[in-house]
C-alpha cells in the first residue's frame, strides 16, 4: 500500500474551490488518465481511466462529506484499490489550500513498478496543479454538491 500526500494553494475562495471539487464529472478536464466519471448516486461514482493504454473501470463510494471541509472515498468495485480524503483549508478570503491524502494499492507488477518509480505521486501532484489552473482560470465553480455522507 502506497501513501501519498500532496497539497496545492489555490487563488479562489474556499466555497468556490470545494464546490468545484465536488463536480466529479468534470474531473477528466484536469485529471490525467481519467476518461470519464459518472455520478450514479449521491455517494457513488463510476470511473473509466486509461493510463499507458491500460483501461480500467471502478466504482468509488463517498464515505464522508462535510461541505467546505472534506470529501473522503474508497473504491468498492473494479480493479483499482484506493482510499483517500481531500481537505479544504481557508487561508484568507481569496486563497484556499487543498490537501490530498491517498492510499493506493497497486494491482499487478506493472502498477507496482510504476508506484515504486513515483508515478502515482507525480500524477497526484500534477492533477492538483491542473485543478488549480482549472479553477483559477474559470474564477467561479461550474456547480456544487453540498450533500453530506
Phi and psi in radians as a Rosetta constraint file:
Dihedral C 1 N 2 CA 2 C 2 CIRCULARHARMONIC -1.774 0.35
Dihedral N 2 CA 2 C 2 N 3 CIRCULARHARMONIC 2.366 0.35
Dihedral C 2 N 3 CA 3 C 3 CIRCULARHARMONIC -1.956 0.35
Dihedral N 3 CA 3 C 3 N 4 CIRCULARHARMONIC 2.205 0.35
Dihedral C 3 N 4 CA 4 C 4 CIRCULARHARMONIC -2.143 0.35
Dihedral N 4 CA 4 C 4 N 5 CIRCULARHARMONIC 2.363 0.35
Dihedral C 4 N 5 CA 5 C 5 CIRCULARHARMONIC -2.319 0.35
Dihedral N 5 CA 5 C 5 N 6 CIRCULARHARMONIC 2.166 0.35
Dihedral C 5 N 6 CA 6 C 6 CIRCULARHARMONIC -2.465 0.35
Dihedral N 6 CA 6 C 6 N 7 CIRCULARHARMONIC 2.735 0.35
Dihedral C 6 N 7 CA 7 C 7 CIRCULARHARMONIC -2.581 0.35
Dihedral N 7 CA 7 C 7 N 8 CIRCULARHARMONIC 2.855 0.35
Dihedral C 7 N 8 CA 8 C 8 CIRCULARHARMONIC -2.626 0.35
Dihedral N 8 CA 8 C 8 N 9 CIRCULARHARMONIC 2.518 0.35
Dihedral C 8 N 9 CA 9 C 9 CIRCULARHARMONIC -1.656 0.35
Dihedral N 9 CA 9 C 9 N 10 CIRCULARHARMONIC 2.276 0.35
Dihedral C 9 N 10 CA 10 C 10 CIRCULARHARMONIC -2.009 0.35
Dihedral N 10 CA 10 C 10 N 11 CIRCULARHARMONIC 2.348 0.35
Dihedral C 10 N 11 CA 11 C 11 CIRCULARHARMONIC -1.538 0.35
Dihedral N 11 CA 11 C 11 N 12 CIRCULARHARMONIC 1.454 0.35
Dihedral C 11 N 12 CA 12 C 12 CIRCULARHARMONIC -2.968 0.35
Dihedral N 12 CA 12 C 12 N 13 CIRCULARHARMONIC 2.641 0.35
Dihedral C 12 N 13 CA 13 C 13 CIRCULARHARMONIC -1.108 0.35
Dihedral N 13 CA 13 C 13 N 14 CIRCULARHARMONIC 2.670 0.35
Dihedral C 13 N 14 CA 14 C 14 CIRCULARHARMONIC -0.892 0.35
Dihedral N 14 CA 14 C 14 N 15 CIRCULARHARMONIC -0.901 0.35
Dihedral C 14 N 15 CA 15 C 15 CIRCULARHARMONIC -1.096 0.35
Dihedral N 15 CA 15 C 15 N 16 CIRCULARHARMONIC -0.670 0.35
Dihedral C 15 N 16 CA 16 C 16 CIRCULARHARMONIC -1.083 0.35
Dihedral N 16 CA 16 C 16 N 17 CIRCULARHARMONIC -0.810 0.35
Dihedral C 16 N 17 CA 17 C 17 CIRCULARHARMONIC -1.129 0.35
Dihedral N 17 CA 17 C 17 N 18 CIRCULARHARMONIC -0.832 0.35
Dihedral C 17 N 18 CA 18 C 18 CIRCULARHARMONIC -1.052 0.35
Dihedral N 18 CA 18 C 18 N 19 CIRCULARHARMONIC -0.844 0.35
Dihedral C 18 N 19 CA 19 C 19 CIRCULARHARMONIC -1.016 0.35
Dihedral N 19 CA 19 C 19 N 20 CIRCULARHARMONIC -0.743 0.35
Dihedral C 19 N 20 CA 20 C 20 CIRCULARHARMONIC -1.145 0.35
Dihedral N 20 CA 20 C 20 N 21 CIRCULARHARMONIC -0.700 0.35
Dihedral C 20 N 21 CA 21 C 21 CIRCULARHARMONIC -1.046 0.35
Dihedral N 21 CA 21 C 21 N 22 CIRCULARHARMONIC -0.549 0.35
Dihedral C 21 N 22 CA 22 C 22 CIRCULARHARMONIC -1.400 0.35
Dihedral N 22 CA 22 C 22 N 23 CIRCULARHARMONIC 0.035 0.35
Dihedral C 22 N 23 CA 23 C 23 CIRCULARHARMONIC -1.592 0.35
Dihedral N 23 CA 23 C 23 N 24 CIRCULARHARMONIC 1.229 0.35
Dihedral C 23 N 24 CA 24 C 24 CIRCULARHARMONIC -1.005 0.35
Dihedral N 24 CA 24 C 24 N 25 CIRCULARHARMONIC -0.579 0.35
Dihedral C 24 N 25 CA 25 C 25 CIRCULARHARMONIC -1.197 0.35
Dihedral N 25 CA 25 C 25 N 26 CIRCULARHARMONIC -0.218 0.35
Dihedral C 25 N 26 CA 26 C 26 CIRCULARHARMONIC -1.639 0.35
Dihedral N 26 CA 26 C 26 N 27 CIRCULARHARMONIC -0.041 0.35
Dihedral C 26 N 27 CA 27 C 27 CIRCULARHARMONIC -0.952 0.35
Dihedral N 27 CA 27 C 27 N 28 CIRCULARHARMONIC -0.626 0.35
Dihedral C 27 N 28 CA 28 C 28 CIRCULARHARMONIC -1.053 0.35
Dihedral N 28 CA 28 C 28 N 29 CIRCULARHARMONIC -0.302 0.35
Dihedral C 28 N 29 CA 29 C 29 CIRCULARHARMONIC -1.292 0.35
Dihedral N 29 CA 29 C 29 N 30 CIRCULARHARMONIC -0.328 0.35
Dihedral C 29 N 30 CA 30 C 30 CIRCULARHARMONIC -2.398 0.35
Dihedral N 30 CA 30 C 30 N 31 CIRCULARHARMONIC -0.122 0.35
Dihedral C 30 N 31 CA 31 C 31 CIRCULARHARMONIC -1.769 0.35
Dihedral N 31 CA 31 C 31 N 32 CIRCULARHARMONIC 2.092 0.35
Dihedral C 31 N 32 CA 32 C 32 CIRCULARHARMONIC -1.108 0.35
Dihedral N 32 CA 32 C 32 N 33 CIRCULARHARMONIC 2.351 0.35
Dihedral C 32 N 33 CA 33 C 33 CIRCULARHARMONIC 1.475 0.35
Dihedral N 33 CA 33 C 33 N 34 CIRCULARHARMONIC -0.187 0.35
Dihedral C 33 N 34 CA 34 C 34 CIRCULARHARMONIC -1.560 0.35
Dihedral N 34 CA 34 C 34 N 35 CIRCULARHARMONIC 2.015 0.35
Dihedral C 34 N 35 CA 35 C 35 CIRCULARHARMONIC -1.549 0.35
Dihedral N 35 CA 35 C 35 N 36 CIRCULARHARMONIC -0.649 0.35
Dihedral C 35 N 36 CA 36 C 36 CIRCULARHARMONIC -2.776 0.35
Dihedral N 36 CA 36 C 36 N 37 CIRCULARHARMONIC 2.421 0.35
Dihedral C 36 N 37 CA 37 C 37 CIRCULARHARMONIC -2.306 0.35
Dihedral N 37 CA 37 C 37 N 38 CIRCULARHARMONIC 2.291 0.35
Dihedral C 37 N 38 CA 38 C 38 CIRCULARHARMONIC -2.142 0.35
Dihedral N 38 CA 38 C 38 N 39 CIRCULARHARMONIC 2.194 0.35
Dihedral C 38 N 39 CA 39 C 39 CIRCULARHARMONIC -1.518 0.35
Dihedral N 39 CA 39 C 39 N 40 CIRCULARHARMONIC 1.886 0.35
Dihedral C 39 N 40 CA 40 C 40 CIRCULARHARMONIC -1.513 0.35
Dihedral N 40 CA 40 C 40 N 41 CIRCULARHARMONIC -0.598 0.35
Dihedral C 40 N 41 CA 41 C 41 CIRCULARHARMONIC -2.455 0.35
Dihedral N 41 CA 41 C 41 N 42 CIRCULARHARMONIC 3.052 0.35
Dihedral C 41 N 42 CA 42 C 42 CIRCULARHARMONIC -0.994 0.35
Dihedral N 42 CA 42 C 42 N 43 CIRCULARHARMONIC -0.426 0.35
Dihedral C 42 N 43 CA 43 C 43 CIRCULARHARMONIC -2.145 0.35
Dihedral N 43 CA 43 C 43 N 44 CIRCULARHARMONIC 0.113 0.35
Dihedral C 43 N 44 CA 44 C 44 CIRCULARHARMONIC -2.178 0.35
Dihedral N 44 CA 44 C 44 N 45 CIRCULARHARMONIC 2.206 0.35
Dihedral C 44 N 45 CA 45 C 45 CIRCULARHARMONIC -2.088 0.35
Dihedral N 45 CA 45 C 45 N 46 CIRCULARHARMONIC 2.575 0.35
Dihedral C 45 N 46 CA 46 C 46 CIRCULARHARMONIC -1.981 0.35
Dihedral N 46 CA 46 C 46 N 47 CIRCULARHARMONIC 2.274 0.35
Dihedral C 46 N 47 CA 47 C 47 CIRCULARHARMONIC -2.038 0.35
Dihedral N 47 CA 47 C 47 N 48 CIRCULARHARMONIC 2.487 0.35
Dihedral C 47 N 48 CA 48 C 48 CIRCULARHARMONIC -2.183 0.35
Dihedral N 48 CA 48 C 48 N 49 CIRCULARHARMONIC 2.123 0.35
Dihedral C 48 N 49 CA 49 C 49 CIRCULARHARMONIC -2.169 0.35
Dihedral N 49 CA 49 C 49 N 50 CIRCULARHARMONIC 2.774 0.35
Dihedral C 49 N 50 CA 50 C 50 CIRCULARHARMONIC -2.553 0.35
Dihedral N 50 CA 50 C 50 N 51 CIRCULARHARMONIC 2.004 0.35
Dihedral C 50 N 51 CA 51 C 51 CIRCULARHARMONIC -2.210 0.35
Dihedral N 51 CA 51 C 51 N 52 CIRCULARHARMONIC 2.135 0.35
Dihedral C 51 N 52 CA 52 C 52 CIRCULARHARMONIC 0.895 0.35
Dihedral N 52 CA 52 C 52 N 53 CIRCULARHARMONIC 0.710 0.35
Dihedral C 52 N 53 CA 53 C 53 CIRCULARHARMONIC 1.404 0.35
Dihedral N 53 CA 53 C 53 N 54 CIRCULARHARMONIC -0.012 0.35
Dihedral C 53 N 54 CA 54 C 54 CIRCULARHARMONIC -1.698 0.35
Dihedral N 54 CA 54 C 54 N 55 CIRCULARHARMONIC 1.973 0.35
Dihedral C 54 N 55 CA 55 C 55 CIRCULARHARMONIC -1.622 0.35
Dihedral N 55 CA 55 C 55 N 56 CIRCULARHARMONIC 2.370 0.35
Dihedral C 55 N 56 CA 56 C 56 CIRCULARHARMONIC -2.380 0.35
Dihedral N 56 CA 56 C 56 N 57 CIRCULARHARMONIC 2.604 0.35
Dihedral C 56 N 57 CA 57 C 57 CIRCULARHARMONIC -2.261 0.35
Dihedral N 57 CA 57 C 57 N 58 CIRCULARHARMONIC 2.477 0.35
Dihedral C 57 N 58 CA 58 C 58 CIRCULARHARMONIC -2.770 0.35
Dihedral N 58 CA 58 C 58 N 59 CIRCULARHARMONIC 2.838 0.35
Dihedral C 58 N 59 CA 59 C 59 CIRCULARHARMONIC -1.942 0.35
Dihedral N 59 CA 59 C 59 N 60 CIRCULARHARMONIC 2.479 0.35
Dihedral C 59 N 60 CA 60 C 60 CIRCULARHARMONIC -2.192 0.35
Dihedral N 60 CA 60 C 60 N 61 CIRCULARHARMONIC 2.402 0.35
Dihedral C 60 N 61 CA 61 C 61 CIRCULARHARMONIC -1.882 0.35
Dihedral N 61 CA 61 C 61 N 62 CIRCULARHARMONIC 2.303 0.35
Dihedral C 61 N 62 CA 62 C 62 CIRCULARHARMONIC -1.346 0.35
Dihedral N 62 CA 62 C 62 N 63 CIRCULARHARMONIC 2.063 0.35
Dihedral C 62 N 63 CA 63 C 63 CIRCULARHARMONIC -1.701 0.35
Dihedral N 63 CA 63 C 63 N 64 CIRCULARHARMONIC -0.339 0.35
Dihedral C 63 N 64 CA 64 C 64 CIRCULARHARMONIC -2.705 0.35
Dihedral N 64 CA 64 C 64 N 65 CIRCULARHARMONIC 2.369 0.35
Dihedral C 64 N 65 CA 65 C 65 CIRCULARHARMONIC -2.548 0.35
Dihedral N 65 CA 65 C 65 N 66 CIRCULARHARMONIC 2.115 0.35
Dihedral C 65 N 66 CA 66 C 66 CIRCULARHARMONIC -2.193 0.35
Dihedral N 66 CA 66 C 66 N 67 CIRCULARHARMONIC 1.923 0.35
Dihedral C 66 N 67 CA 67 C 67 CIRCULARHARMONIC -0.875 0.35
Dihedral N 67 CA 67 C 67 N 68 CIRCULARHARMONIC 2.370 0.35
Dihedral C 67 N 68 CA 68 C 68 CIRCULARHARMONIC 1.164 0.35
Dihedral N 68 CA 68 C 68 N 69 CIRCULARHARMONIC 0.138 0.35
Dihedral C 68 N 69 CA 69 C 69 CIRCULARHARMONIC -2.185 0.35
Dihedral N 69 CA 69 C 69 N 70 CIRCULARHARMONIC -0.967 0.35
Dihedral C 69 N 70 CA 70 C 70 CIRCULARHARMONIC -2.829 0.35
Dihedral N 70 CA 70 C 70 N 71 CIRCULARHARMONIC 2.683 0.35
Dihedral C 70 N 71 CA 71 C 71 CIRCULARHARMONIC -2.375 0.35
Dihedral N 71 CA 71 C 71 N 72 CIRCULARHARMONIC 2.178 0.35
Dihedral C 71 N 72 CA 72 C 72 CIRCULARHARMONIC -2.094 0.35
Dihedral N 72 CA 72 C 72 N 73 CIRCULARHARMONIC 2.627 0.35
Dihedral C 72 N 73 CA 73 C 73 CIRCULARHARMONIC -2.614 0.35
Dihedral N 73 CA 73 C 73 N 74 CIRCULARHARMONIC 2.893 0.35
Dihedral C 73 N 74 CA 74 C 74 CIRCULARHARMONIC -2.597 0.35
Dihedral N 74 CA 74 C 74 N 75 CIRCULARHARMONIC 2.571 0.35
Dihedral C 74 N 75 CA 75 C 75 CIRCULARHARMONIC -1.320 0.35
Dihedral N 75 CA 75 C 75 N 76 CIRCULARHARMONIC 2.534 0.35
Dihedral C 75 N 76 CA 76 C 76 CIRCULARHARMONIC -2.161 0.35
Dihedral N 76 CA 76 C 76 N 77 CIRCULARHARMONIC -0.185 0.35
Dihedral C 76 N 77 CA 77 C 77 CIRCULARHARMONIC -2.790 0.35
Dihedral N 77 CA 77 C 77 N 78 CIRCULARHARMONIC 2.851 0.35
Dihedral C 77 N 78 CA 78 C 78 CIRCULARHARMONIC 1.692 0.35
Dihedral N 78 CA 78 C 78 N 79 CIRCULARHARMONIC -2.996 0.35
Dihedral C 78 N 79 CA 79 C 79 CIRCULARHARMONIC -1.802 0.35
Dihedral N 79 CA 79 C 79 N 80 CIRCULARHARMONIC 0.362 0.35
Dihedral C 79 N 80 CA 80 C 80 CIRCULARHARMONIC -2.053 0.35
Dihedral N 80 CA 80 C 80 N 81 CIRCULARHARMONIC 2.260 0.35
Dihedral C 80 N 81 CA 81 C 81 CIRCULARHARMONIC -2.094 0.35
Dihedral N 81 CA 81 C 81 N 82 CIRCULARHARMONIC 1.964 0.35
Dihedral C 81 N 82 CA 82 C 82 CIRCULARHARMONIC -2.763 0.35
Dihedral N 82 CA 82 C 82 N 83 CIRCULARHARMONIC 2.826 0.35
Dihedral C 82 N 83 CA 83 C 83 CIRCULARHARMONIC -2.543 0.35
Dihedral N 83 CA 83 C 83 N 84 CIRCULARHARMONIC 2.609 0.35
Dihedral C 83 N 84 CA 84 C 84 CIRCULARHARMONIC -2.863 0.35
Dihedral N 84 CA 84 C 84 N 85 CIRCULARHARMONIC 3.048 0.35
Dihedral C 84 N 85 CA 85 C 85 CIRCULARHARMONIC -2.549 0.35
Dihedral N 85 CA 85 C 85 N 86 CIRCULARHARMONIC 2.453 0.35
Dihedral C 85 N 86 CA 86 C 86 CIRCULARHARMONIC -2.042 0.35
Dihedral N 86 CA 86 C 86 N 87 CIRCULARHARMONIC 2.225 0.35
Dihedral C 86 N 87 CA 87 C 87 CIRCULARHARMONIC -2.032 0.35
Dihedral N 87 CA 87 C 87 N 88 CIRCULARHARMONIC 2.655 0.35
Dihedral C 87 N 88 CA 88 C 88 CIRCULARHARMONIC -2.148 0.35
Dihedral N 88 CA 88 C 88 N 89 CIRCULARHARMONIC 2.259 0.35
Dihedral C 88 N 89 CA 89 C 89 CIRCULARHARMONIC -2.238 0.35
Dihedral N 89 CA 89 C 89 N 90 CIRCULARHARMONIC 2.115 0.35
Dihedral C 89 N 90 CA 90 C 90 CIRCULARHARMONIC -1.253 0.35
Dihedral N 90 CA 90 C 90 N 91 CIRCULARHARMONIC 2.132 0.35
Dihedral C 90 N 91 CA 91 C 91 CIRCULARHARMONIC -1.644 0.35
Dihedral N 91 CA 91 C 91 N 92 CIRCULARHARMONIC -0.702 0.35
Dihedral C 91 N 92 CA 92 C 92 CIRCULARHARMONIC -2.857 0.35
Dihedral N 92 CA 92 C 92 N 93 CIRCULARHARMONIC -2.977 0.35
Dihedral C 92 N 93 CA 93 C 93 CIRCULARHARMONIC -1.072 0.35
Dihedral N 93 CA 93 C 93 N 94 CIRCULARHARMONIC -0.397 0.35
Dihedral C 93 N 94 CA 94 C 94 CIRCULARHARMONIC -2.076 0.35
Dihedral N 94 CA 94 C 94 N 95 CIRCULARHARMONIC 0.038 0.35
Dihedral C 94 N 95 CA 95 C 95 CIRCULARHARMONIC -2.344 0.35
Dihedral N 95 CA 95 C 95 N 96 CIRCULARHARMONIC 2.471 0.35
Dihedral C 95 N 96 CA 96 C 96 CIRCULARHARMONIC -2.348 0.35
Dihedral N 96 CA 96 C 96 N 97 CIRCULARHARMONIC 2.422 0.35
Dihedral C 96 N 97 CA 97 C 97 CIRCULARHARMONIC -1.734 0.35
Dihedral N 97 CA 97 C 97 N 98 CIRCULARHARMONIC 2.269 0.35
Dihedral C 97 N 98 CA 98 C 98 CIRCULARHARMONIC -1.910 0.35
Dihedral N 98 CA 98 C 98 N 99 CIRCULARHARMONIC 2.159 0.35
Dihedral C 98 N 99 CA 99 C 99 CIRCULARHARMONIC -2.065 0.35
Dihedral N 99 CA 99 C 99 N 100 CIRCULARHARMONIC 2.277 0.35
Dihedral C 99 N 100 CA 100 C 100 CIRCULARHARMONIC -1.964 0.35
Dihedral N 100 CA 100 C 100 N 101 CIRCULARHARMONIC 2.282 0.35
Dihedral C 100 N 101 CA 101 C 101 CIRCULARHARMONIC -2.155 0.35
Dihedral N 101 CA 101 C 101 N 102 CIRCULARHARMONIC 2.181 0.35
Dihedral C 101 N 102 CA 102 C 102 CIRCULARHARMONIC -2.335 0.35
Dihedral N 102 CA 102 C 102 N 103 CIRCULARHARMONIC 2.263 0.35
Dihedral C 102 N 103 CA 103 C 103 CIRCULARHARMONIC -1.834 0.35
Dihedral N 103 CA 103 C 103 N 104 CIRCULARHARMONIC 2.085 0.35
Dihedral C 103 N 104 CA 104 C 104 CIRCULARHARMONIC -2.151 0.35
Dihedral N 104 CA 104 C 104 N 105 CIRCULARHARMONIC 2.234 0.35
Dihedral C 104 N 105 CA 105 C 105 CIRCULARHARMONIC -1.906 0.35
Dihedral N 105 CA 105 C 105 N 106 CIRCULARHARMONIC 1.790 0.35
Dihedral C 105 N 106 CA 106 C 106 CIRCULARHARMONIC -1.014 0.35
Dihedral N 106 CA 106 C 106 N 107 CIRCULARHARMONIC 2.474 0.35
Dihedral C 106 N 107 CA 107 C 107 CIRCULARHARMONIC -1.892 0.35
Dihedral N 107 CA 107 C 107 N 108 CIRCULARHARMONIC 1.929 0.35
Dihedral C 107 N 108 CA 108 C 108 CIRCULARHARMONIC 1.540 0.35
Dihedral N 108 CA 108 C 108 N 109 CIRCULARHARMONIC 3.045 0.35
Dihedral C 108 N 109 CA 109 C 109 CIRCULARHARMONIC -1.176 0.35
Dihedral N 109 CA 109 C 109 N 110 CIRCULARHARMONIC -0.780 0.35
Dihedral C 109 N 110 CA 110 C 110 CIRCULARHARMONIC -1.074 0.35
Dihedral N 110 CA 110 C 110 N 111 CIRCULARHARMONIC -0.770 0.35
Dihedral C 110 N 111 CA 111 C 111 CIRCULARHARMONIC -1.124 0.35
Dihedral N 111 CA 111 C 111 N 112 CIRCULARHARMONIC -0.694 0.35
Dihedral C 111 N 112 CA 112 C 112 CIRCULARHARMONIC -1.115 0.35
Dihedral N 112 CA 112 C 112 N 113 CIRCULARHARMONIC -0.773 0.35
Dihedral C 112 N 113 CA 113 C 113 CIRCULARHARMONIC -1.114 0.35
Dihedral N 113 CA 113 C 113 N 114 CIRCULARHARMONIC -0.803 0.35
Dihedral C 113 N 114 CA 114 C 114 CIRCULARHARMONIC -1.051 0.35
Dihedral N 114 CA 114 C 114 N 115 CIRCULARHARMONIC -0.704 0.35
Dihedral C 114 N 115 CA 115 C 115 CIRCULARHARMONIC -1.128 0.35
Dihedral N 115 CA 115 C 115 N 116 CIRCULARHARMONIC -0.800 0.35
Dihedral C 115 N 116 CA 116 C 116 CIRCULARHARMONIC -1.094 0.35
Dihedral N 116 CA 116 C 116 N 117 CIRCULARHARMONIC -0.533 0.35
Dihedral C 116 N 117 CA 117 C 117 CIRCULARHARMONIC -1.456 0.35
Dihedral N 117 CA 117 C 117 N 118 CIRCULARHARMONIC 0.010 0.35
Dihedral C 117 N 118 CA 118 C 118 CIRCULARHARMONIC 1.524 0.35
Dihedral N 118 CA 118 C 118 N 119 CIRCULARHARMONIC 0.214 0.35
Dihedral C 118 N 119 CA 119 C 119 CIRCULARHARMONIC -1.063 0.35
Dihedral N 119 CA 119 C 119 N 120 CIRCULARHARMONIC -0.804 0.35
Dihedral C 119 N 120 CA 120 C 120 CIRCULARHARMONIC -1.109 0.35
Dihedral N 120 CA 120 C 120 N 121 CIRCULARHARMONIC -0.734 0.35
Dihedral C 120 N 121 CA 121 C 121 CIRCULARHARMONIC -1.100 0.35
Dihedral N 121 CA 121 C 121 N 122 CIRCULARHARMONIC -0.801 0.35
Dihedral C 121 N 122 CA 122 C 122 CIRCULARHARMONIC -1.111 0.35
Dihedral N 122 CA 122 C 122 N 123 CIRCULARHARMONIC -0.672 0.35
Dihedral C 122 N 123 CA 123 C 123 CIRCULARHARMONIC -1.095 0.35
Dihedral N 123 CA 123 C 123 N 124 CIRCULARHARMONIC -0.797 0.35
Dihedral C 123 N 124 CA 124 C 124 CIRCULARHARMONIC -1.081 0.35
Dihedral N 124 CA 124 C 124 N 125 CIRCULARHARMONIC -0.772 0.35
Dihedral C 124 N 125 CA 125 C 125 CIRCULARHARMONIC -1.111 0.35
Dihedral N 125 CA 125 C 125 N 126 CIRCULARHARMONIC -0.752 0.35
Dihedral C 125 N 126 CA 126 C 126 CIRCULARHARMONIC -1.134 0.35
Dihedral N 126 CA 126 C 126 N 127 CIRCULARHARMONIC -0.698 0.35
Dihedral C 126 N 127 CA 127 C 127 CIRCULARHARMONIC -1.091 0.35
Dihedral N 127 CA 127 C 127 N 128 CIRCULARHARMONIC -0.735 0.35
Dihedral C 127 N 128 CA 128 C 128 CIRCULARHARMONIC -1.127 0.35
Dihedral N 128 CA 128 C 128 N 129 CIRCULARHARMONIC -0.713 0.35
Dihedral C 128 N 129 CA 129 C 129 CIRCULARHARMONIC -1.101 0.35
Dihedral N 129 CA 129 C 129 N 130 CIRCULARHARMONIC -0.711 0.35
Dihedral C 129 N 130 CA 130 C 130 CIRCULARHARMONIC -1.218 0.35
Dihedral N 130 CA 130 C 130 N 131 CIRCULARHARMONIC -0.587 0.35
Dihedral C 130 N 131 CA 131 C 131 CIRCULARHARMONIC -1.080 0.35
Dihedral N 131 CA 131 C 131 N 132 CIRCULARHARMONIC -0.793 0.35
Dihedral C 131 N 132 CA 132 C 132 CIRCULARHARMONIC -0.973 0.35
Dihedral N 132 CA 132 C 132 N 133 CIRCULARHARMONIC -0.872 0.35
Dihedral C 132 N 133 CA 133 C 133 CIRCULARHARMONIC -1.070 0.35
Dihedral N 133 CA 133 C 133 N 134 CIRCULARHARMONIC -0.727 0.35
Dihedral C 133 N 134 CA 134 C 134 CIRCULARHARMONIC -1.069 0.35
Dihedral N 134 CA 134 C 134 N 135 CIRCULARHARMONIC -0.915 0.35
Dihedral C 134 N 135 CA 135 C 135 CIRCULARHARMONIC -1.289 0.35
Dihedral N 135 CA 135 C 135 N 136 CIRCULARHARMONIC -0.614 0.35
Dihedral C 135 N 136 CA 136 C 136 CIRCULARHARMONIC -1.172 0.35
Dihedral N 136 CA 136 C 136 N 137 CIRCULARHARMONIC -0.640 0.35
Dihedral C 136 N 137 CA 137 C 137 CIRCULARHARMONIC -1.195 0.35
Dihedral N 137 CA 137 C 137 N 138 CIRCULARHARMONIC -0.662 0.35
Dihedral C 137 N 138 CA 138 C 138 CIRCULARHARMONIC -1.230 0.35
Dihedral N 138 CA 138 C 138 N 139 CIRCULARHARMONIC -0.774 0.35
Dihedral C 138 N 139 CA 139 C 139 CIRCULARHARMONIC 1.452 0.35
Dihedral N 139 CA 139 C 139 N 140 CIRCULARHARMONIC -0.412 0.35
Dihedral C 139 N 140 CA 140 C 140 CIRCULARHARMONIC -2.426 0.35
Dihedral N 140 CA 140 C 140 N 141 CIRCULARHARMONIC 2.734 0.35
Dihedral C 140 N 141 CA 141 C 141 CIRCULARHARMONIC -1.335 0.35
Dihedral N 141 CA 141 C 141 N 142 CIRCULARHARMONIC 2.693 0.35
Dihedral C 141 N 142 CA 142 C 142 CIRCULARHARMONIC -1.498 0.35
Dihedral N 142 CA 142 C 142 N 143 CIRCULARHARMONIC -0.105 0.35
Dihedral C 142 N 143 CA 143 C 143 CIRCULARHARMONIC 2.912 0.35
Dihedral N 143 CA 143 C 143 N 144 CIRCULARHARMONIC -2.992 0.35
Dihedral C 143 N 144 CA 144 C 144 CIRCULARHARMONIC -2.906 0.35
Dihedral N 144 CA 144 C 144 N 145 CIRCULARHARMONIC 2.447 0.35
Dihedral C 144 N 145 CA 145 C 145 CIRCULARHARMONIC -2.052 0.35
Dihedral N 145 CA 145 C 145 N 146 CIRCULARHARMONIC 1.991 0.35
Dihedral C 145 N 146 CA 146 C 146 CIRCULARHARMONIC -1.923 0.35
Dihedral N 146 CA 146 C 146 N 147 CIRCULARHARMONIC 0.435 0.35
Dihedral C 146 N 147 CA 147 C 147 CIRCULARHARMONIC -1.155 0.35
Dihedral N 147 CA 147 C 147 N 148 CIRCULARHARMONIC 2.970 0.35
Dihedral C 147 N 148 CA 148 C 148 CIRCULARHARMONIC -2.197 0.35
Dihedral N 148 CA 148 C 148 N 149 CIRCULARHARMONIC 2.554 0.35
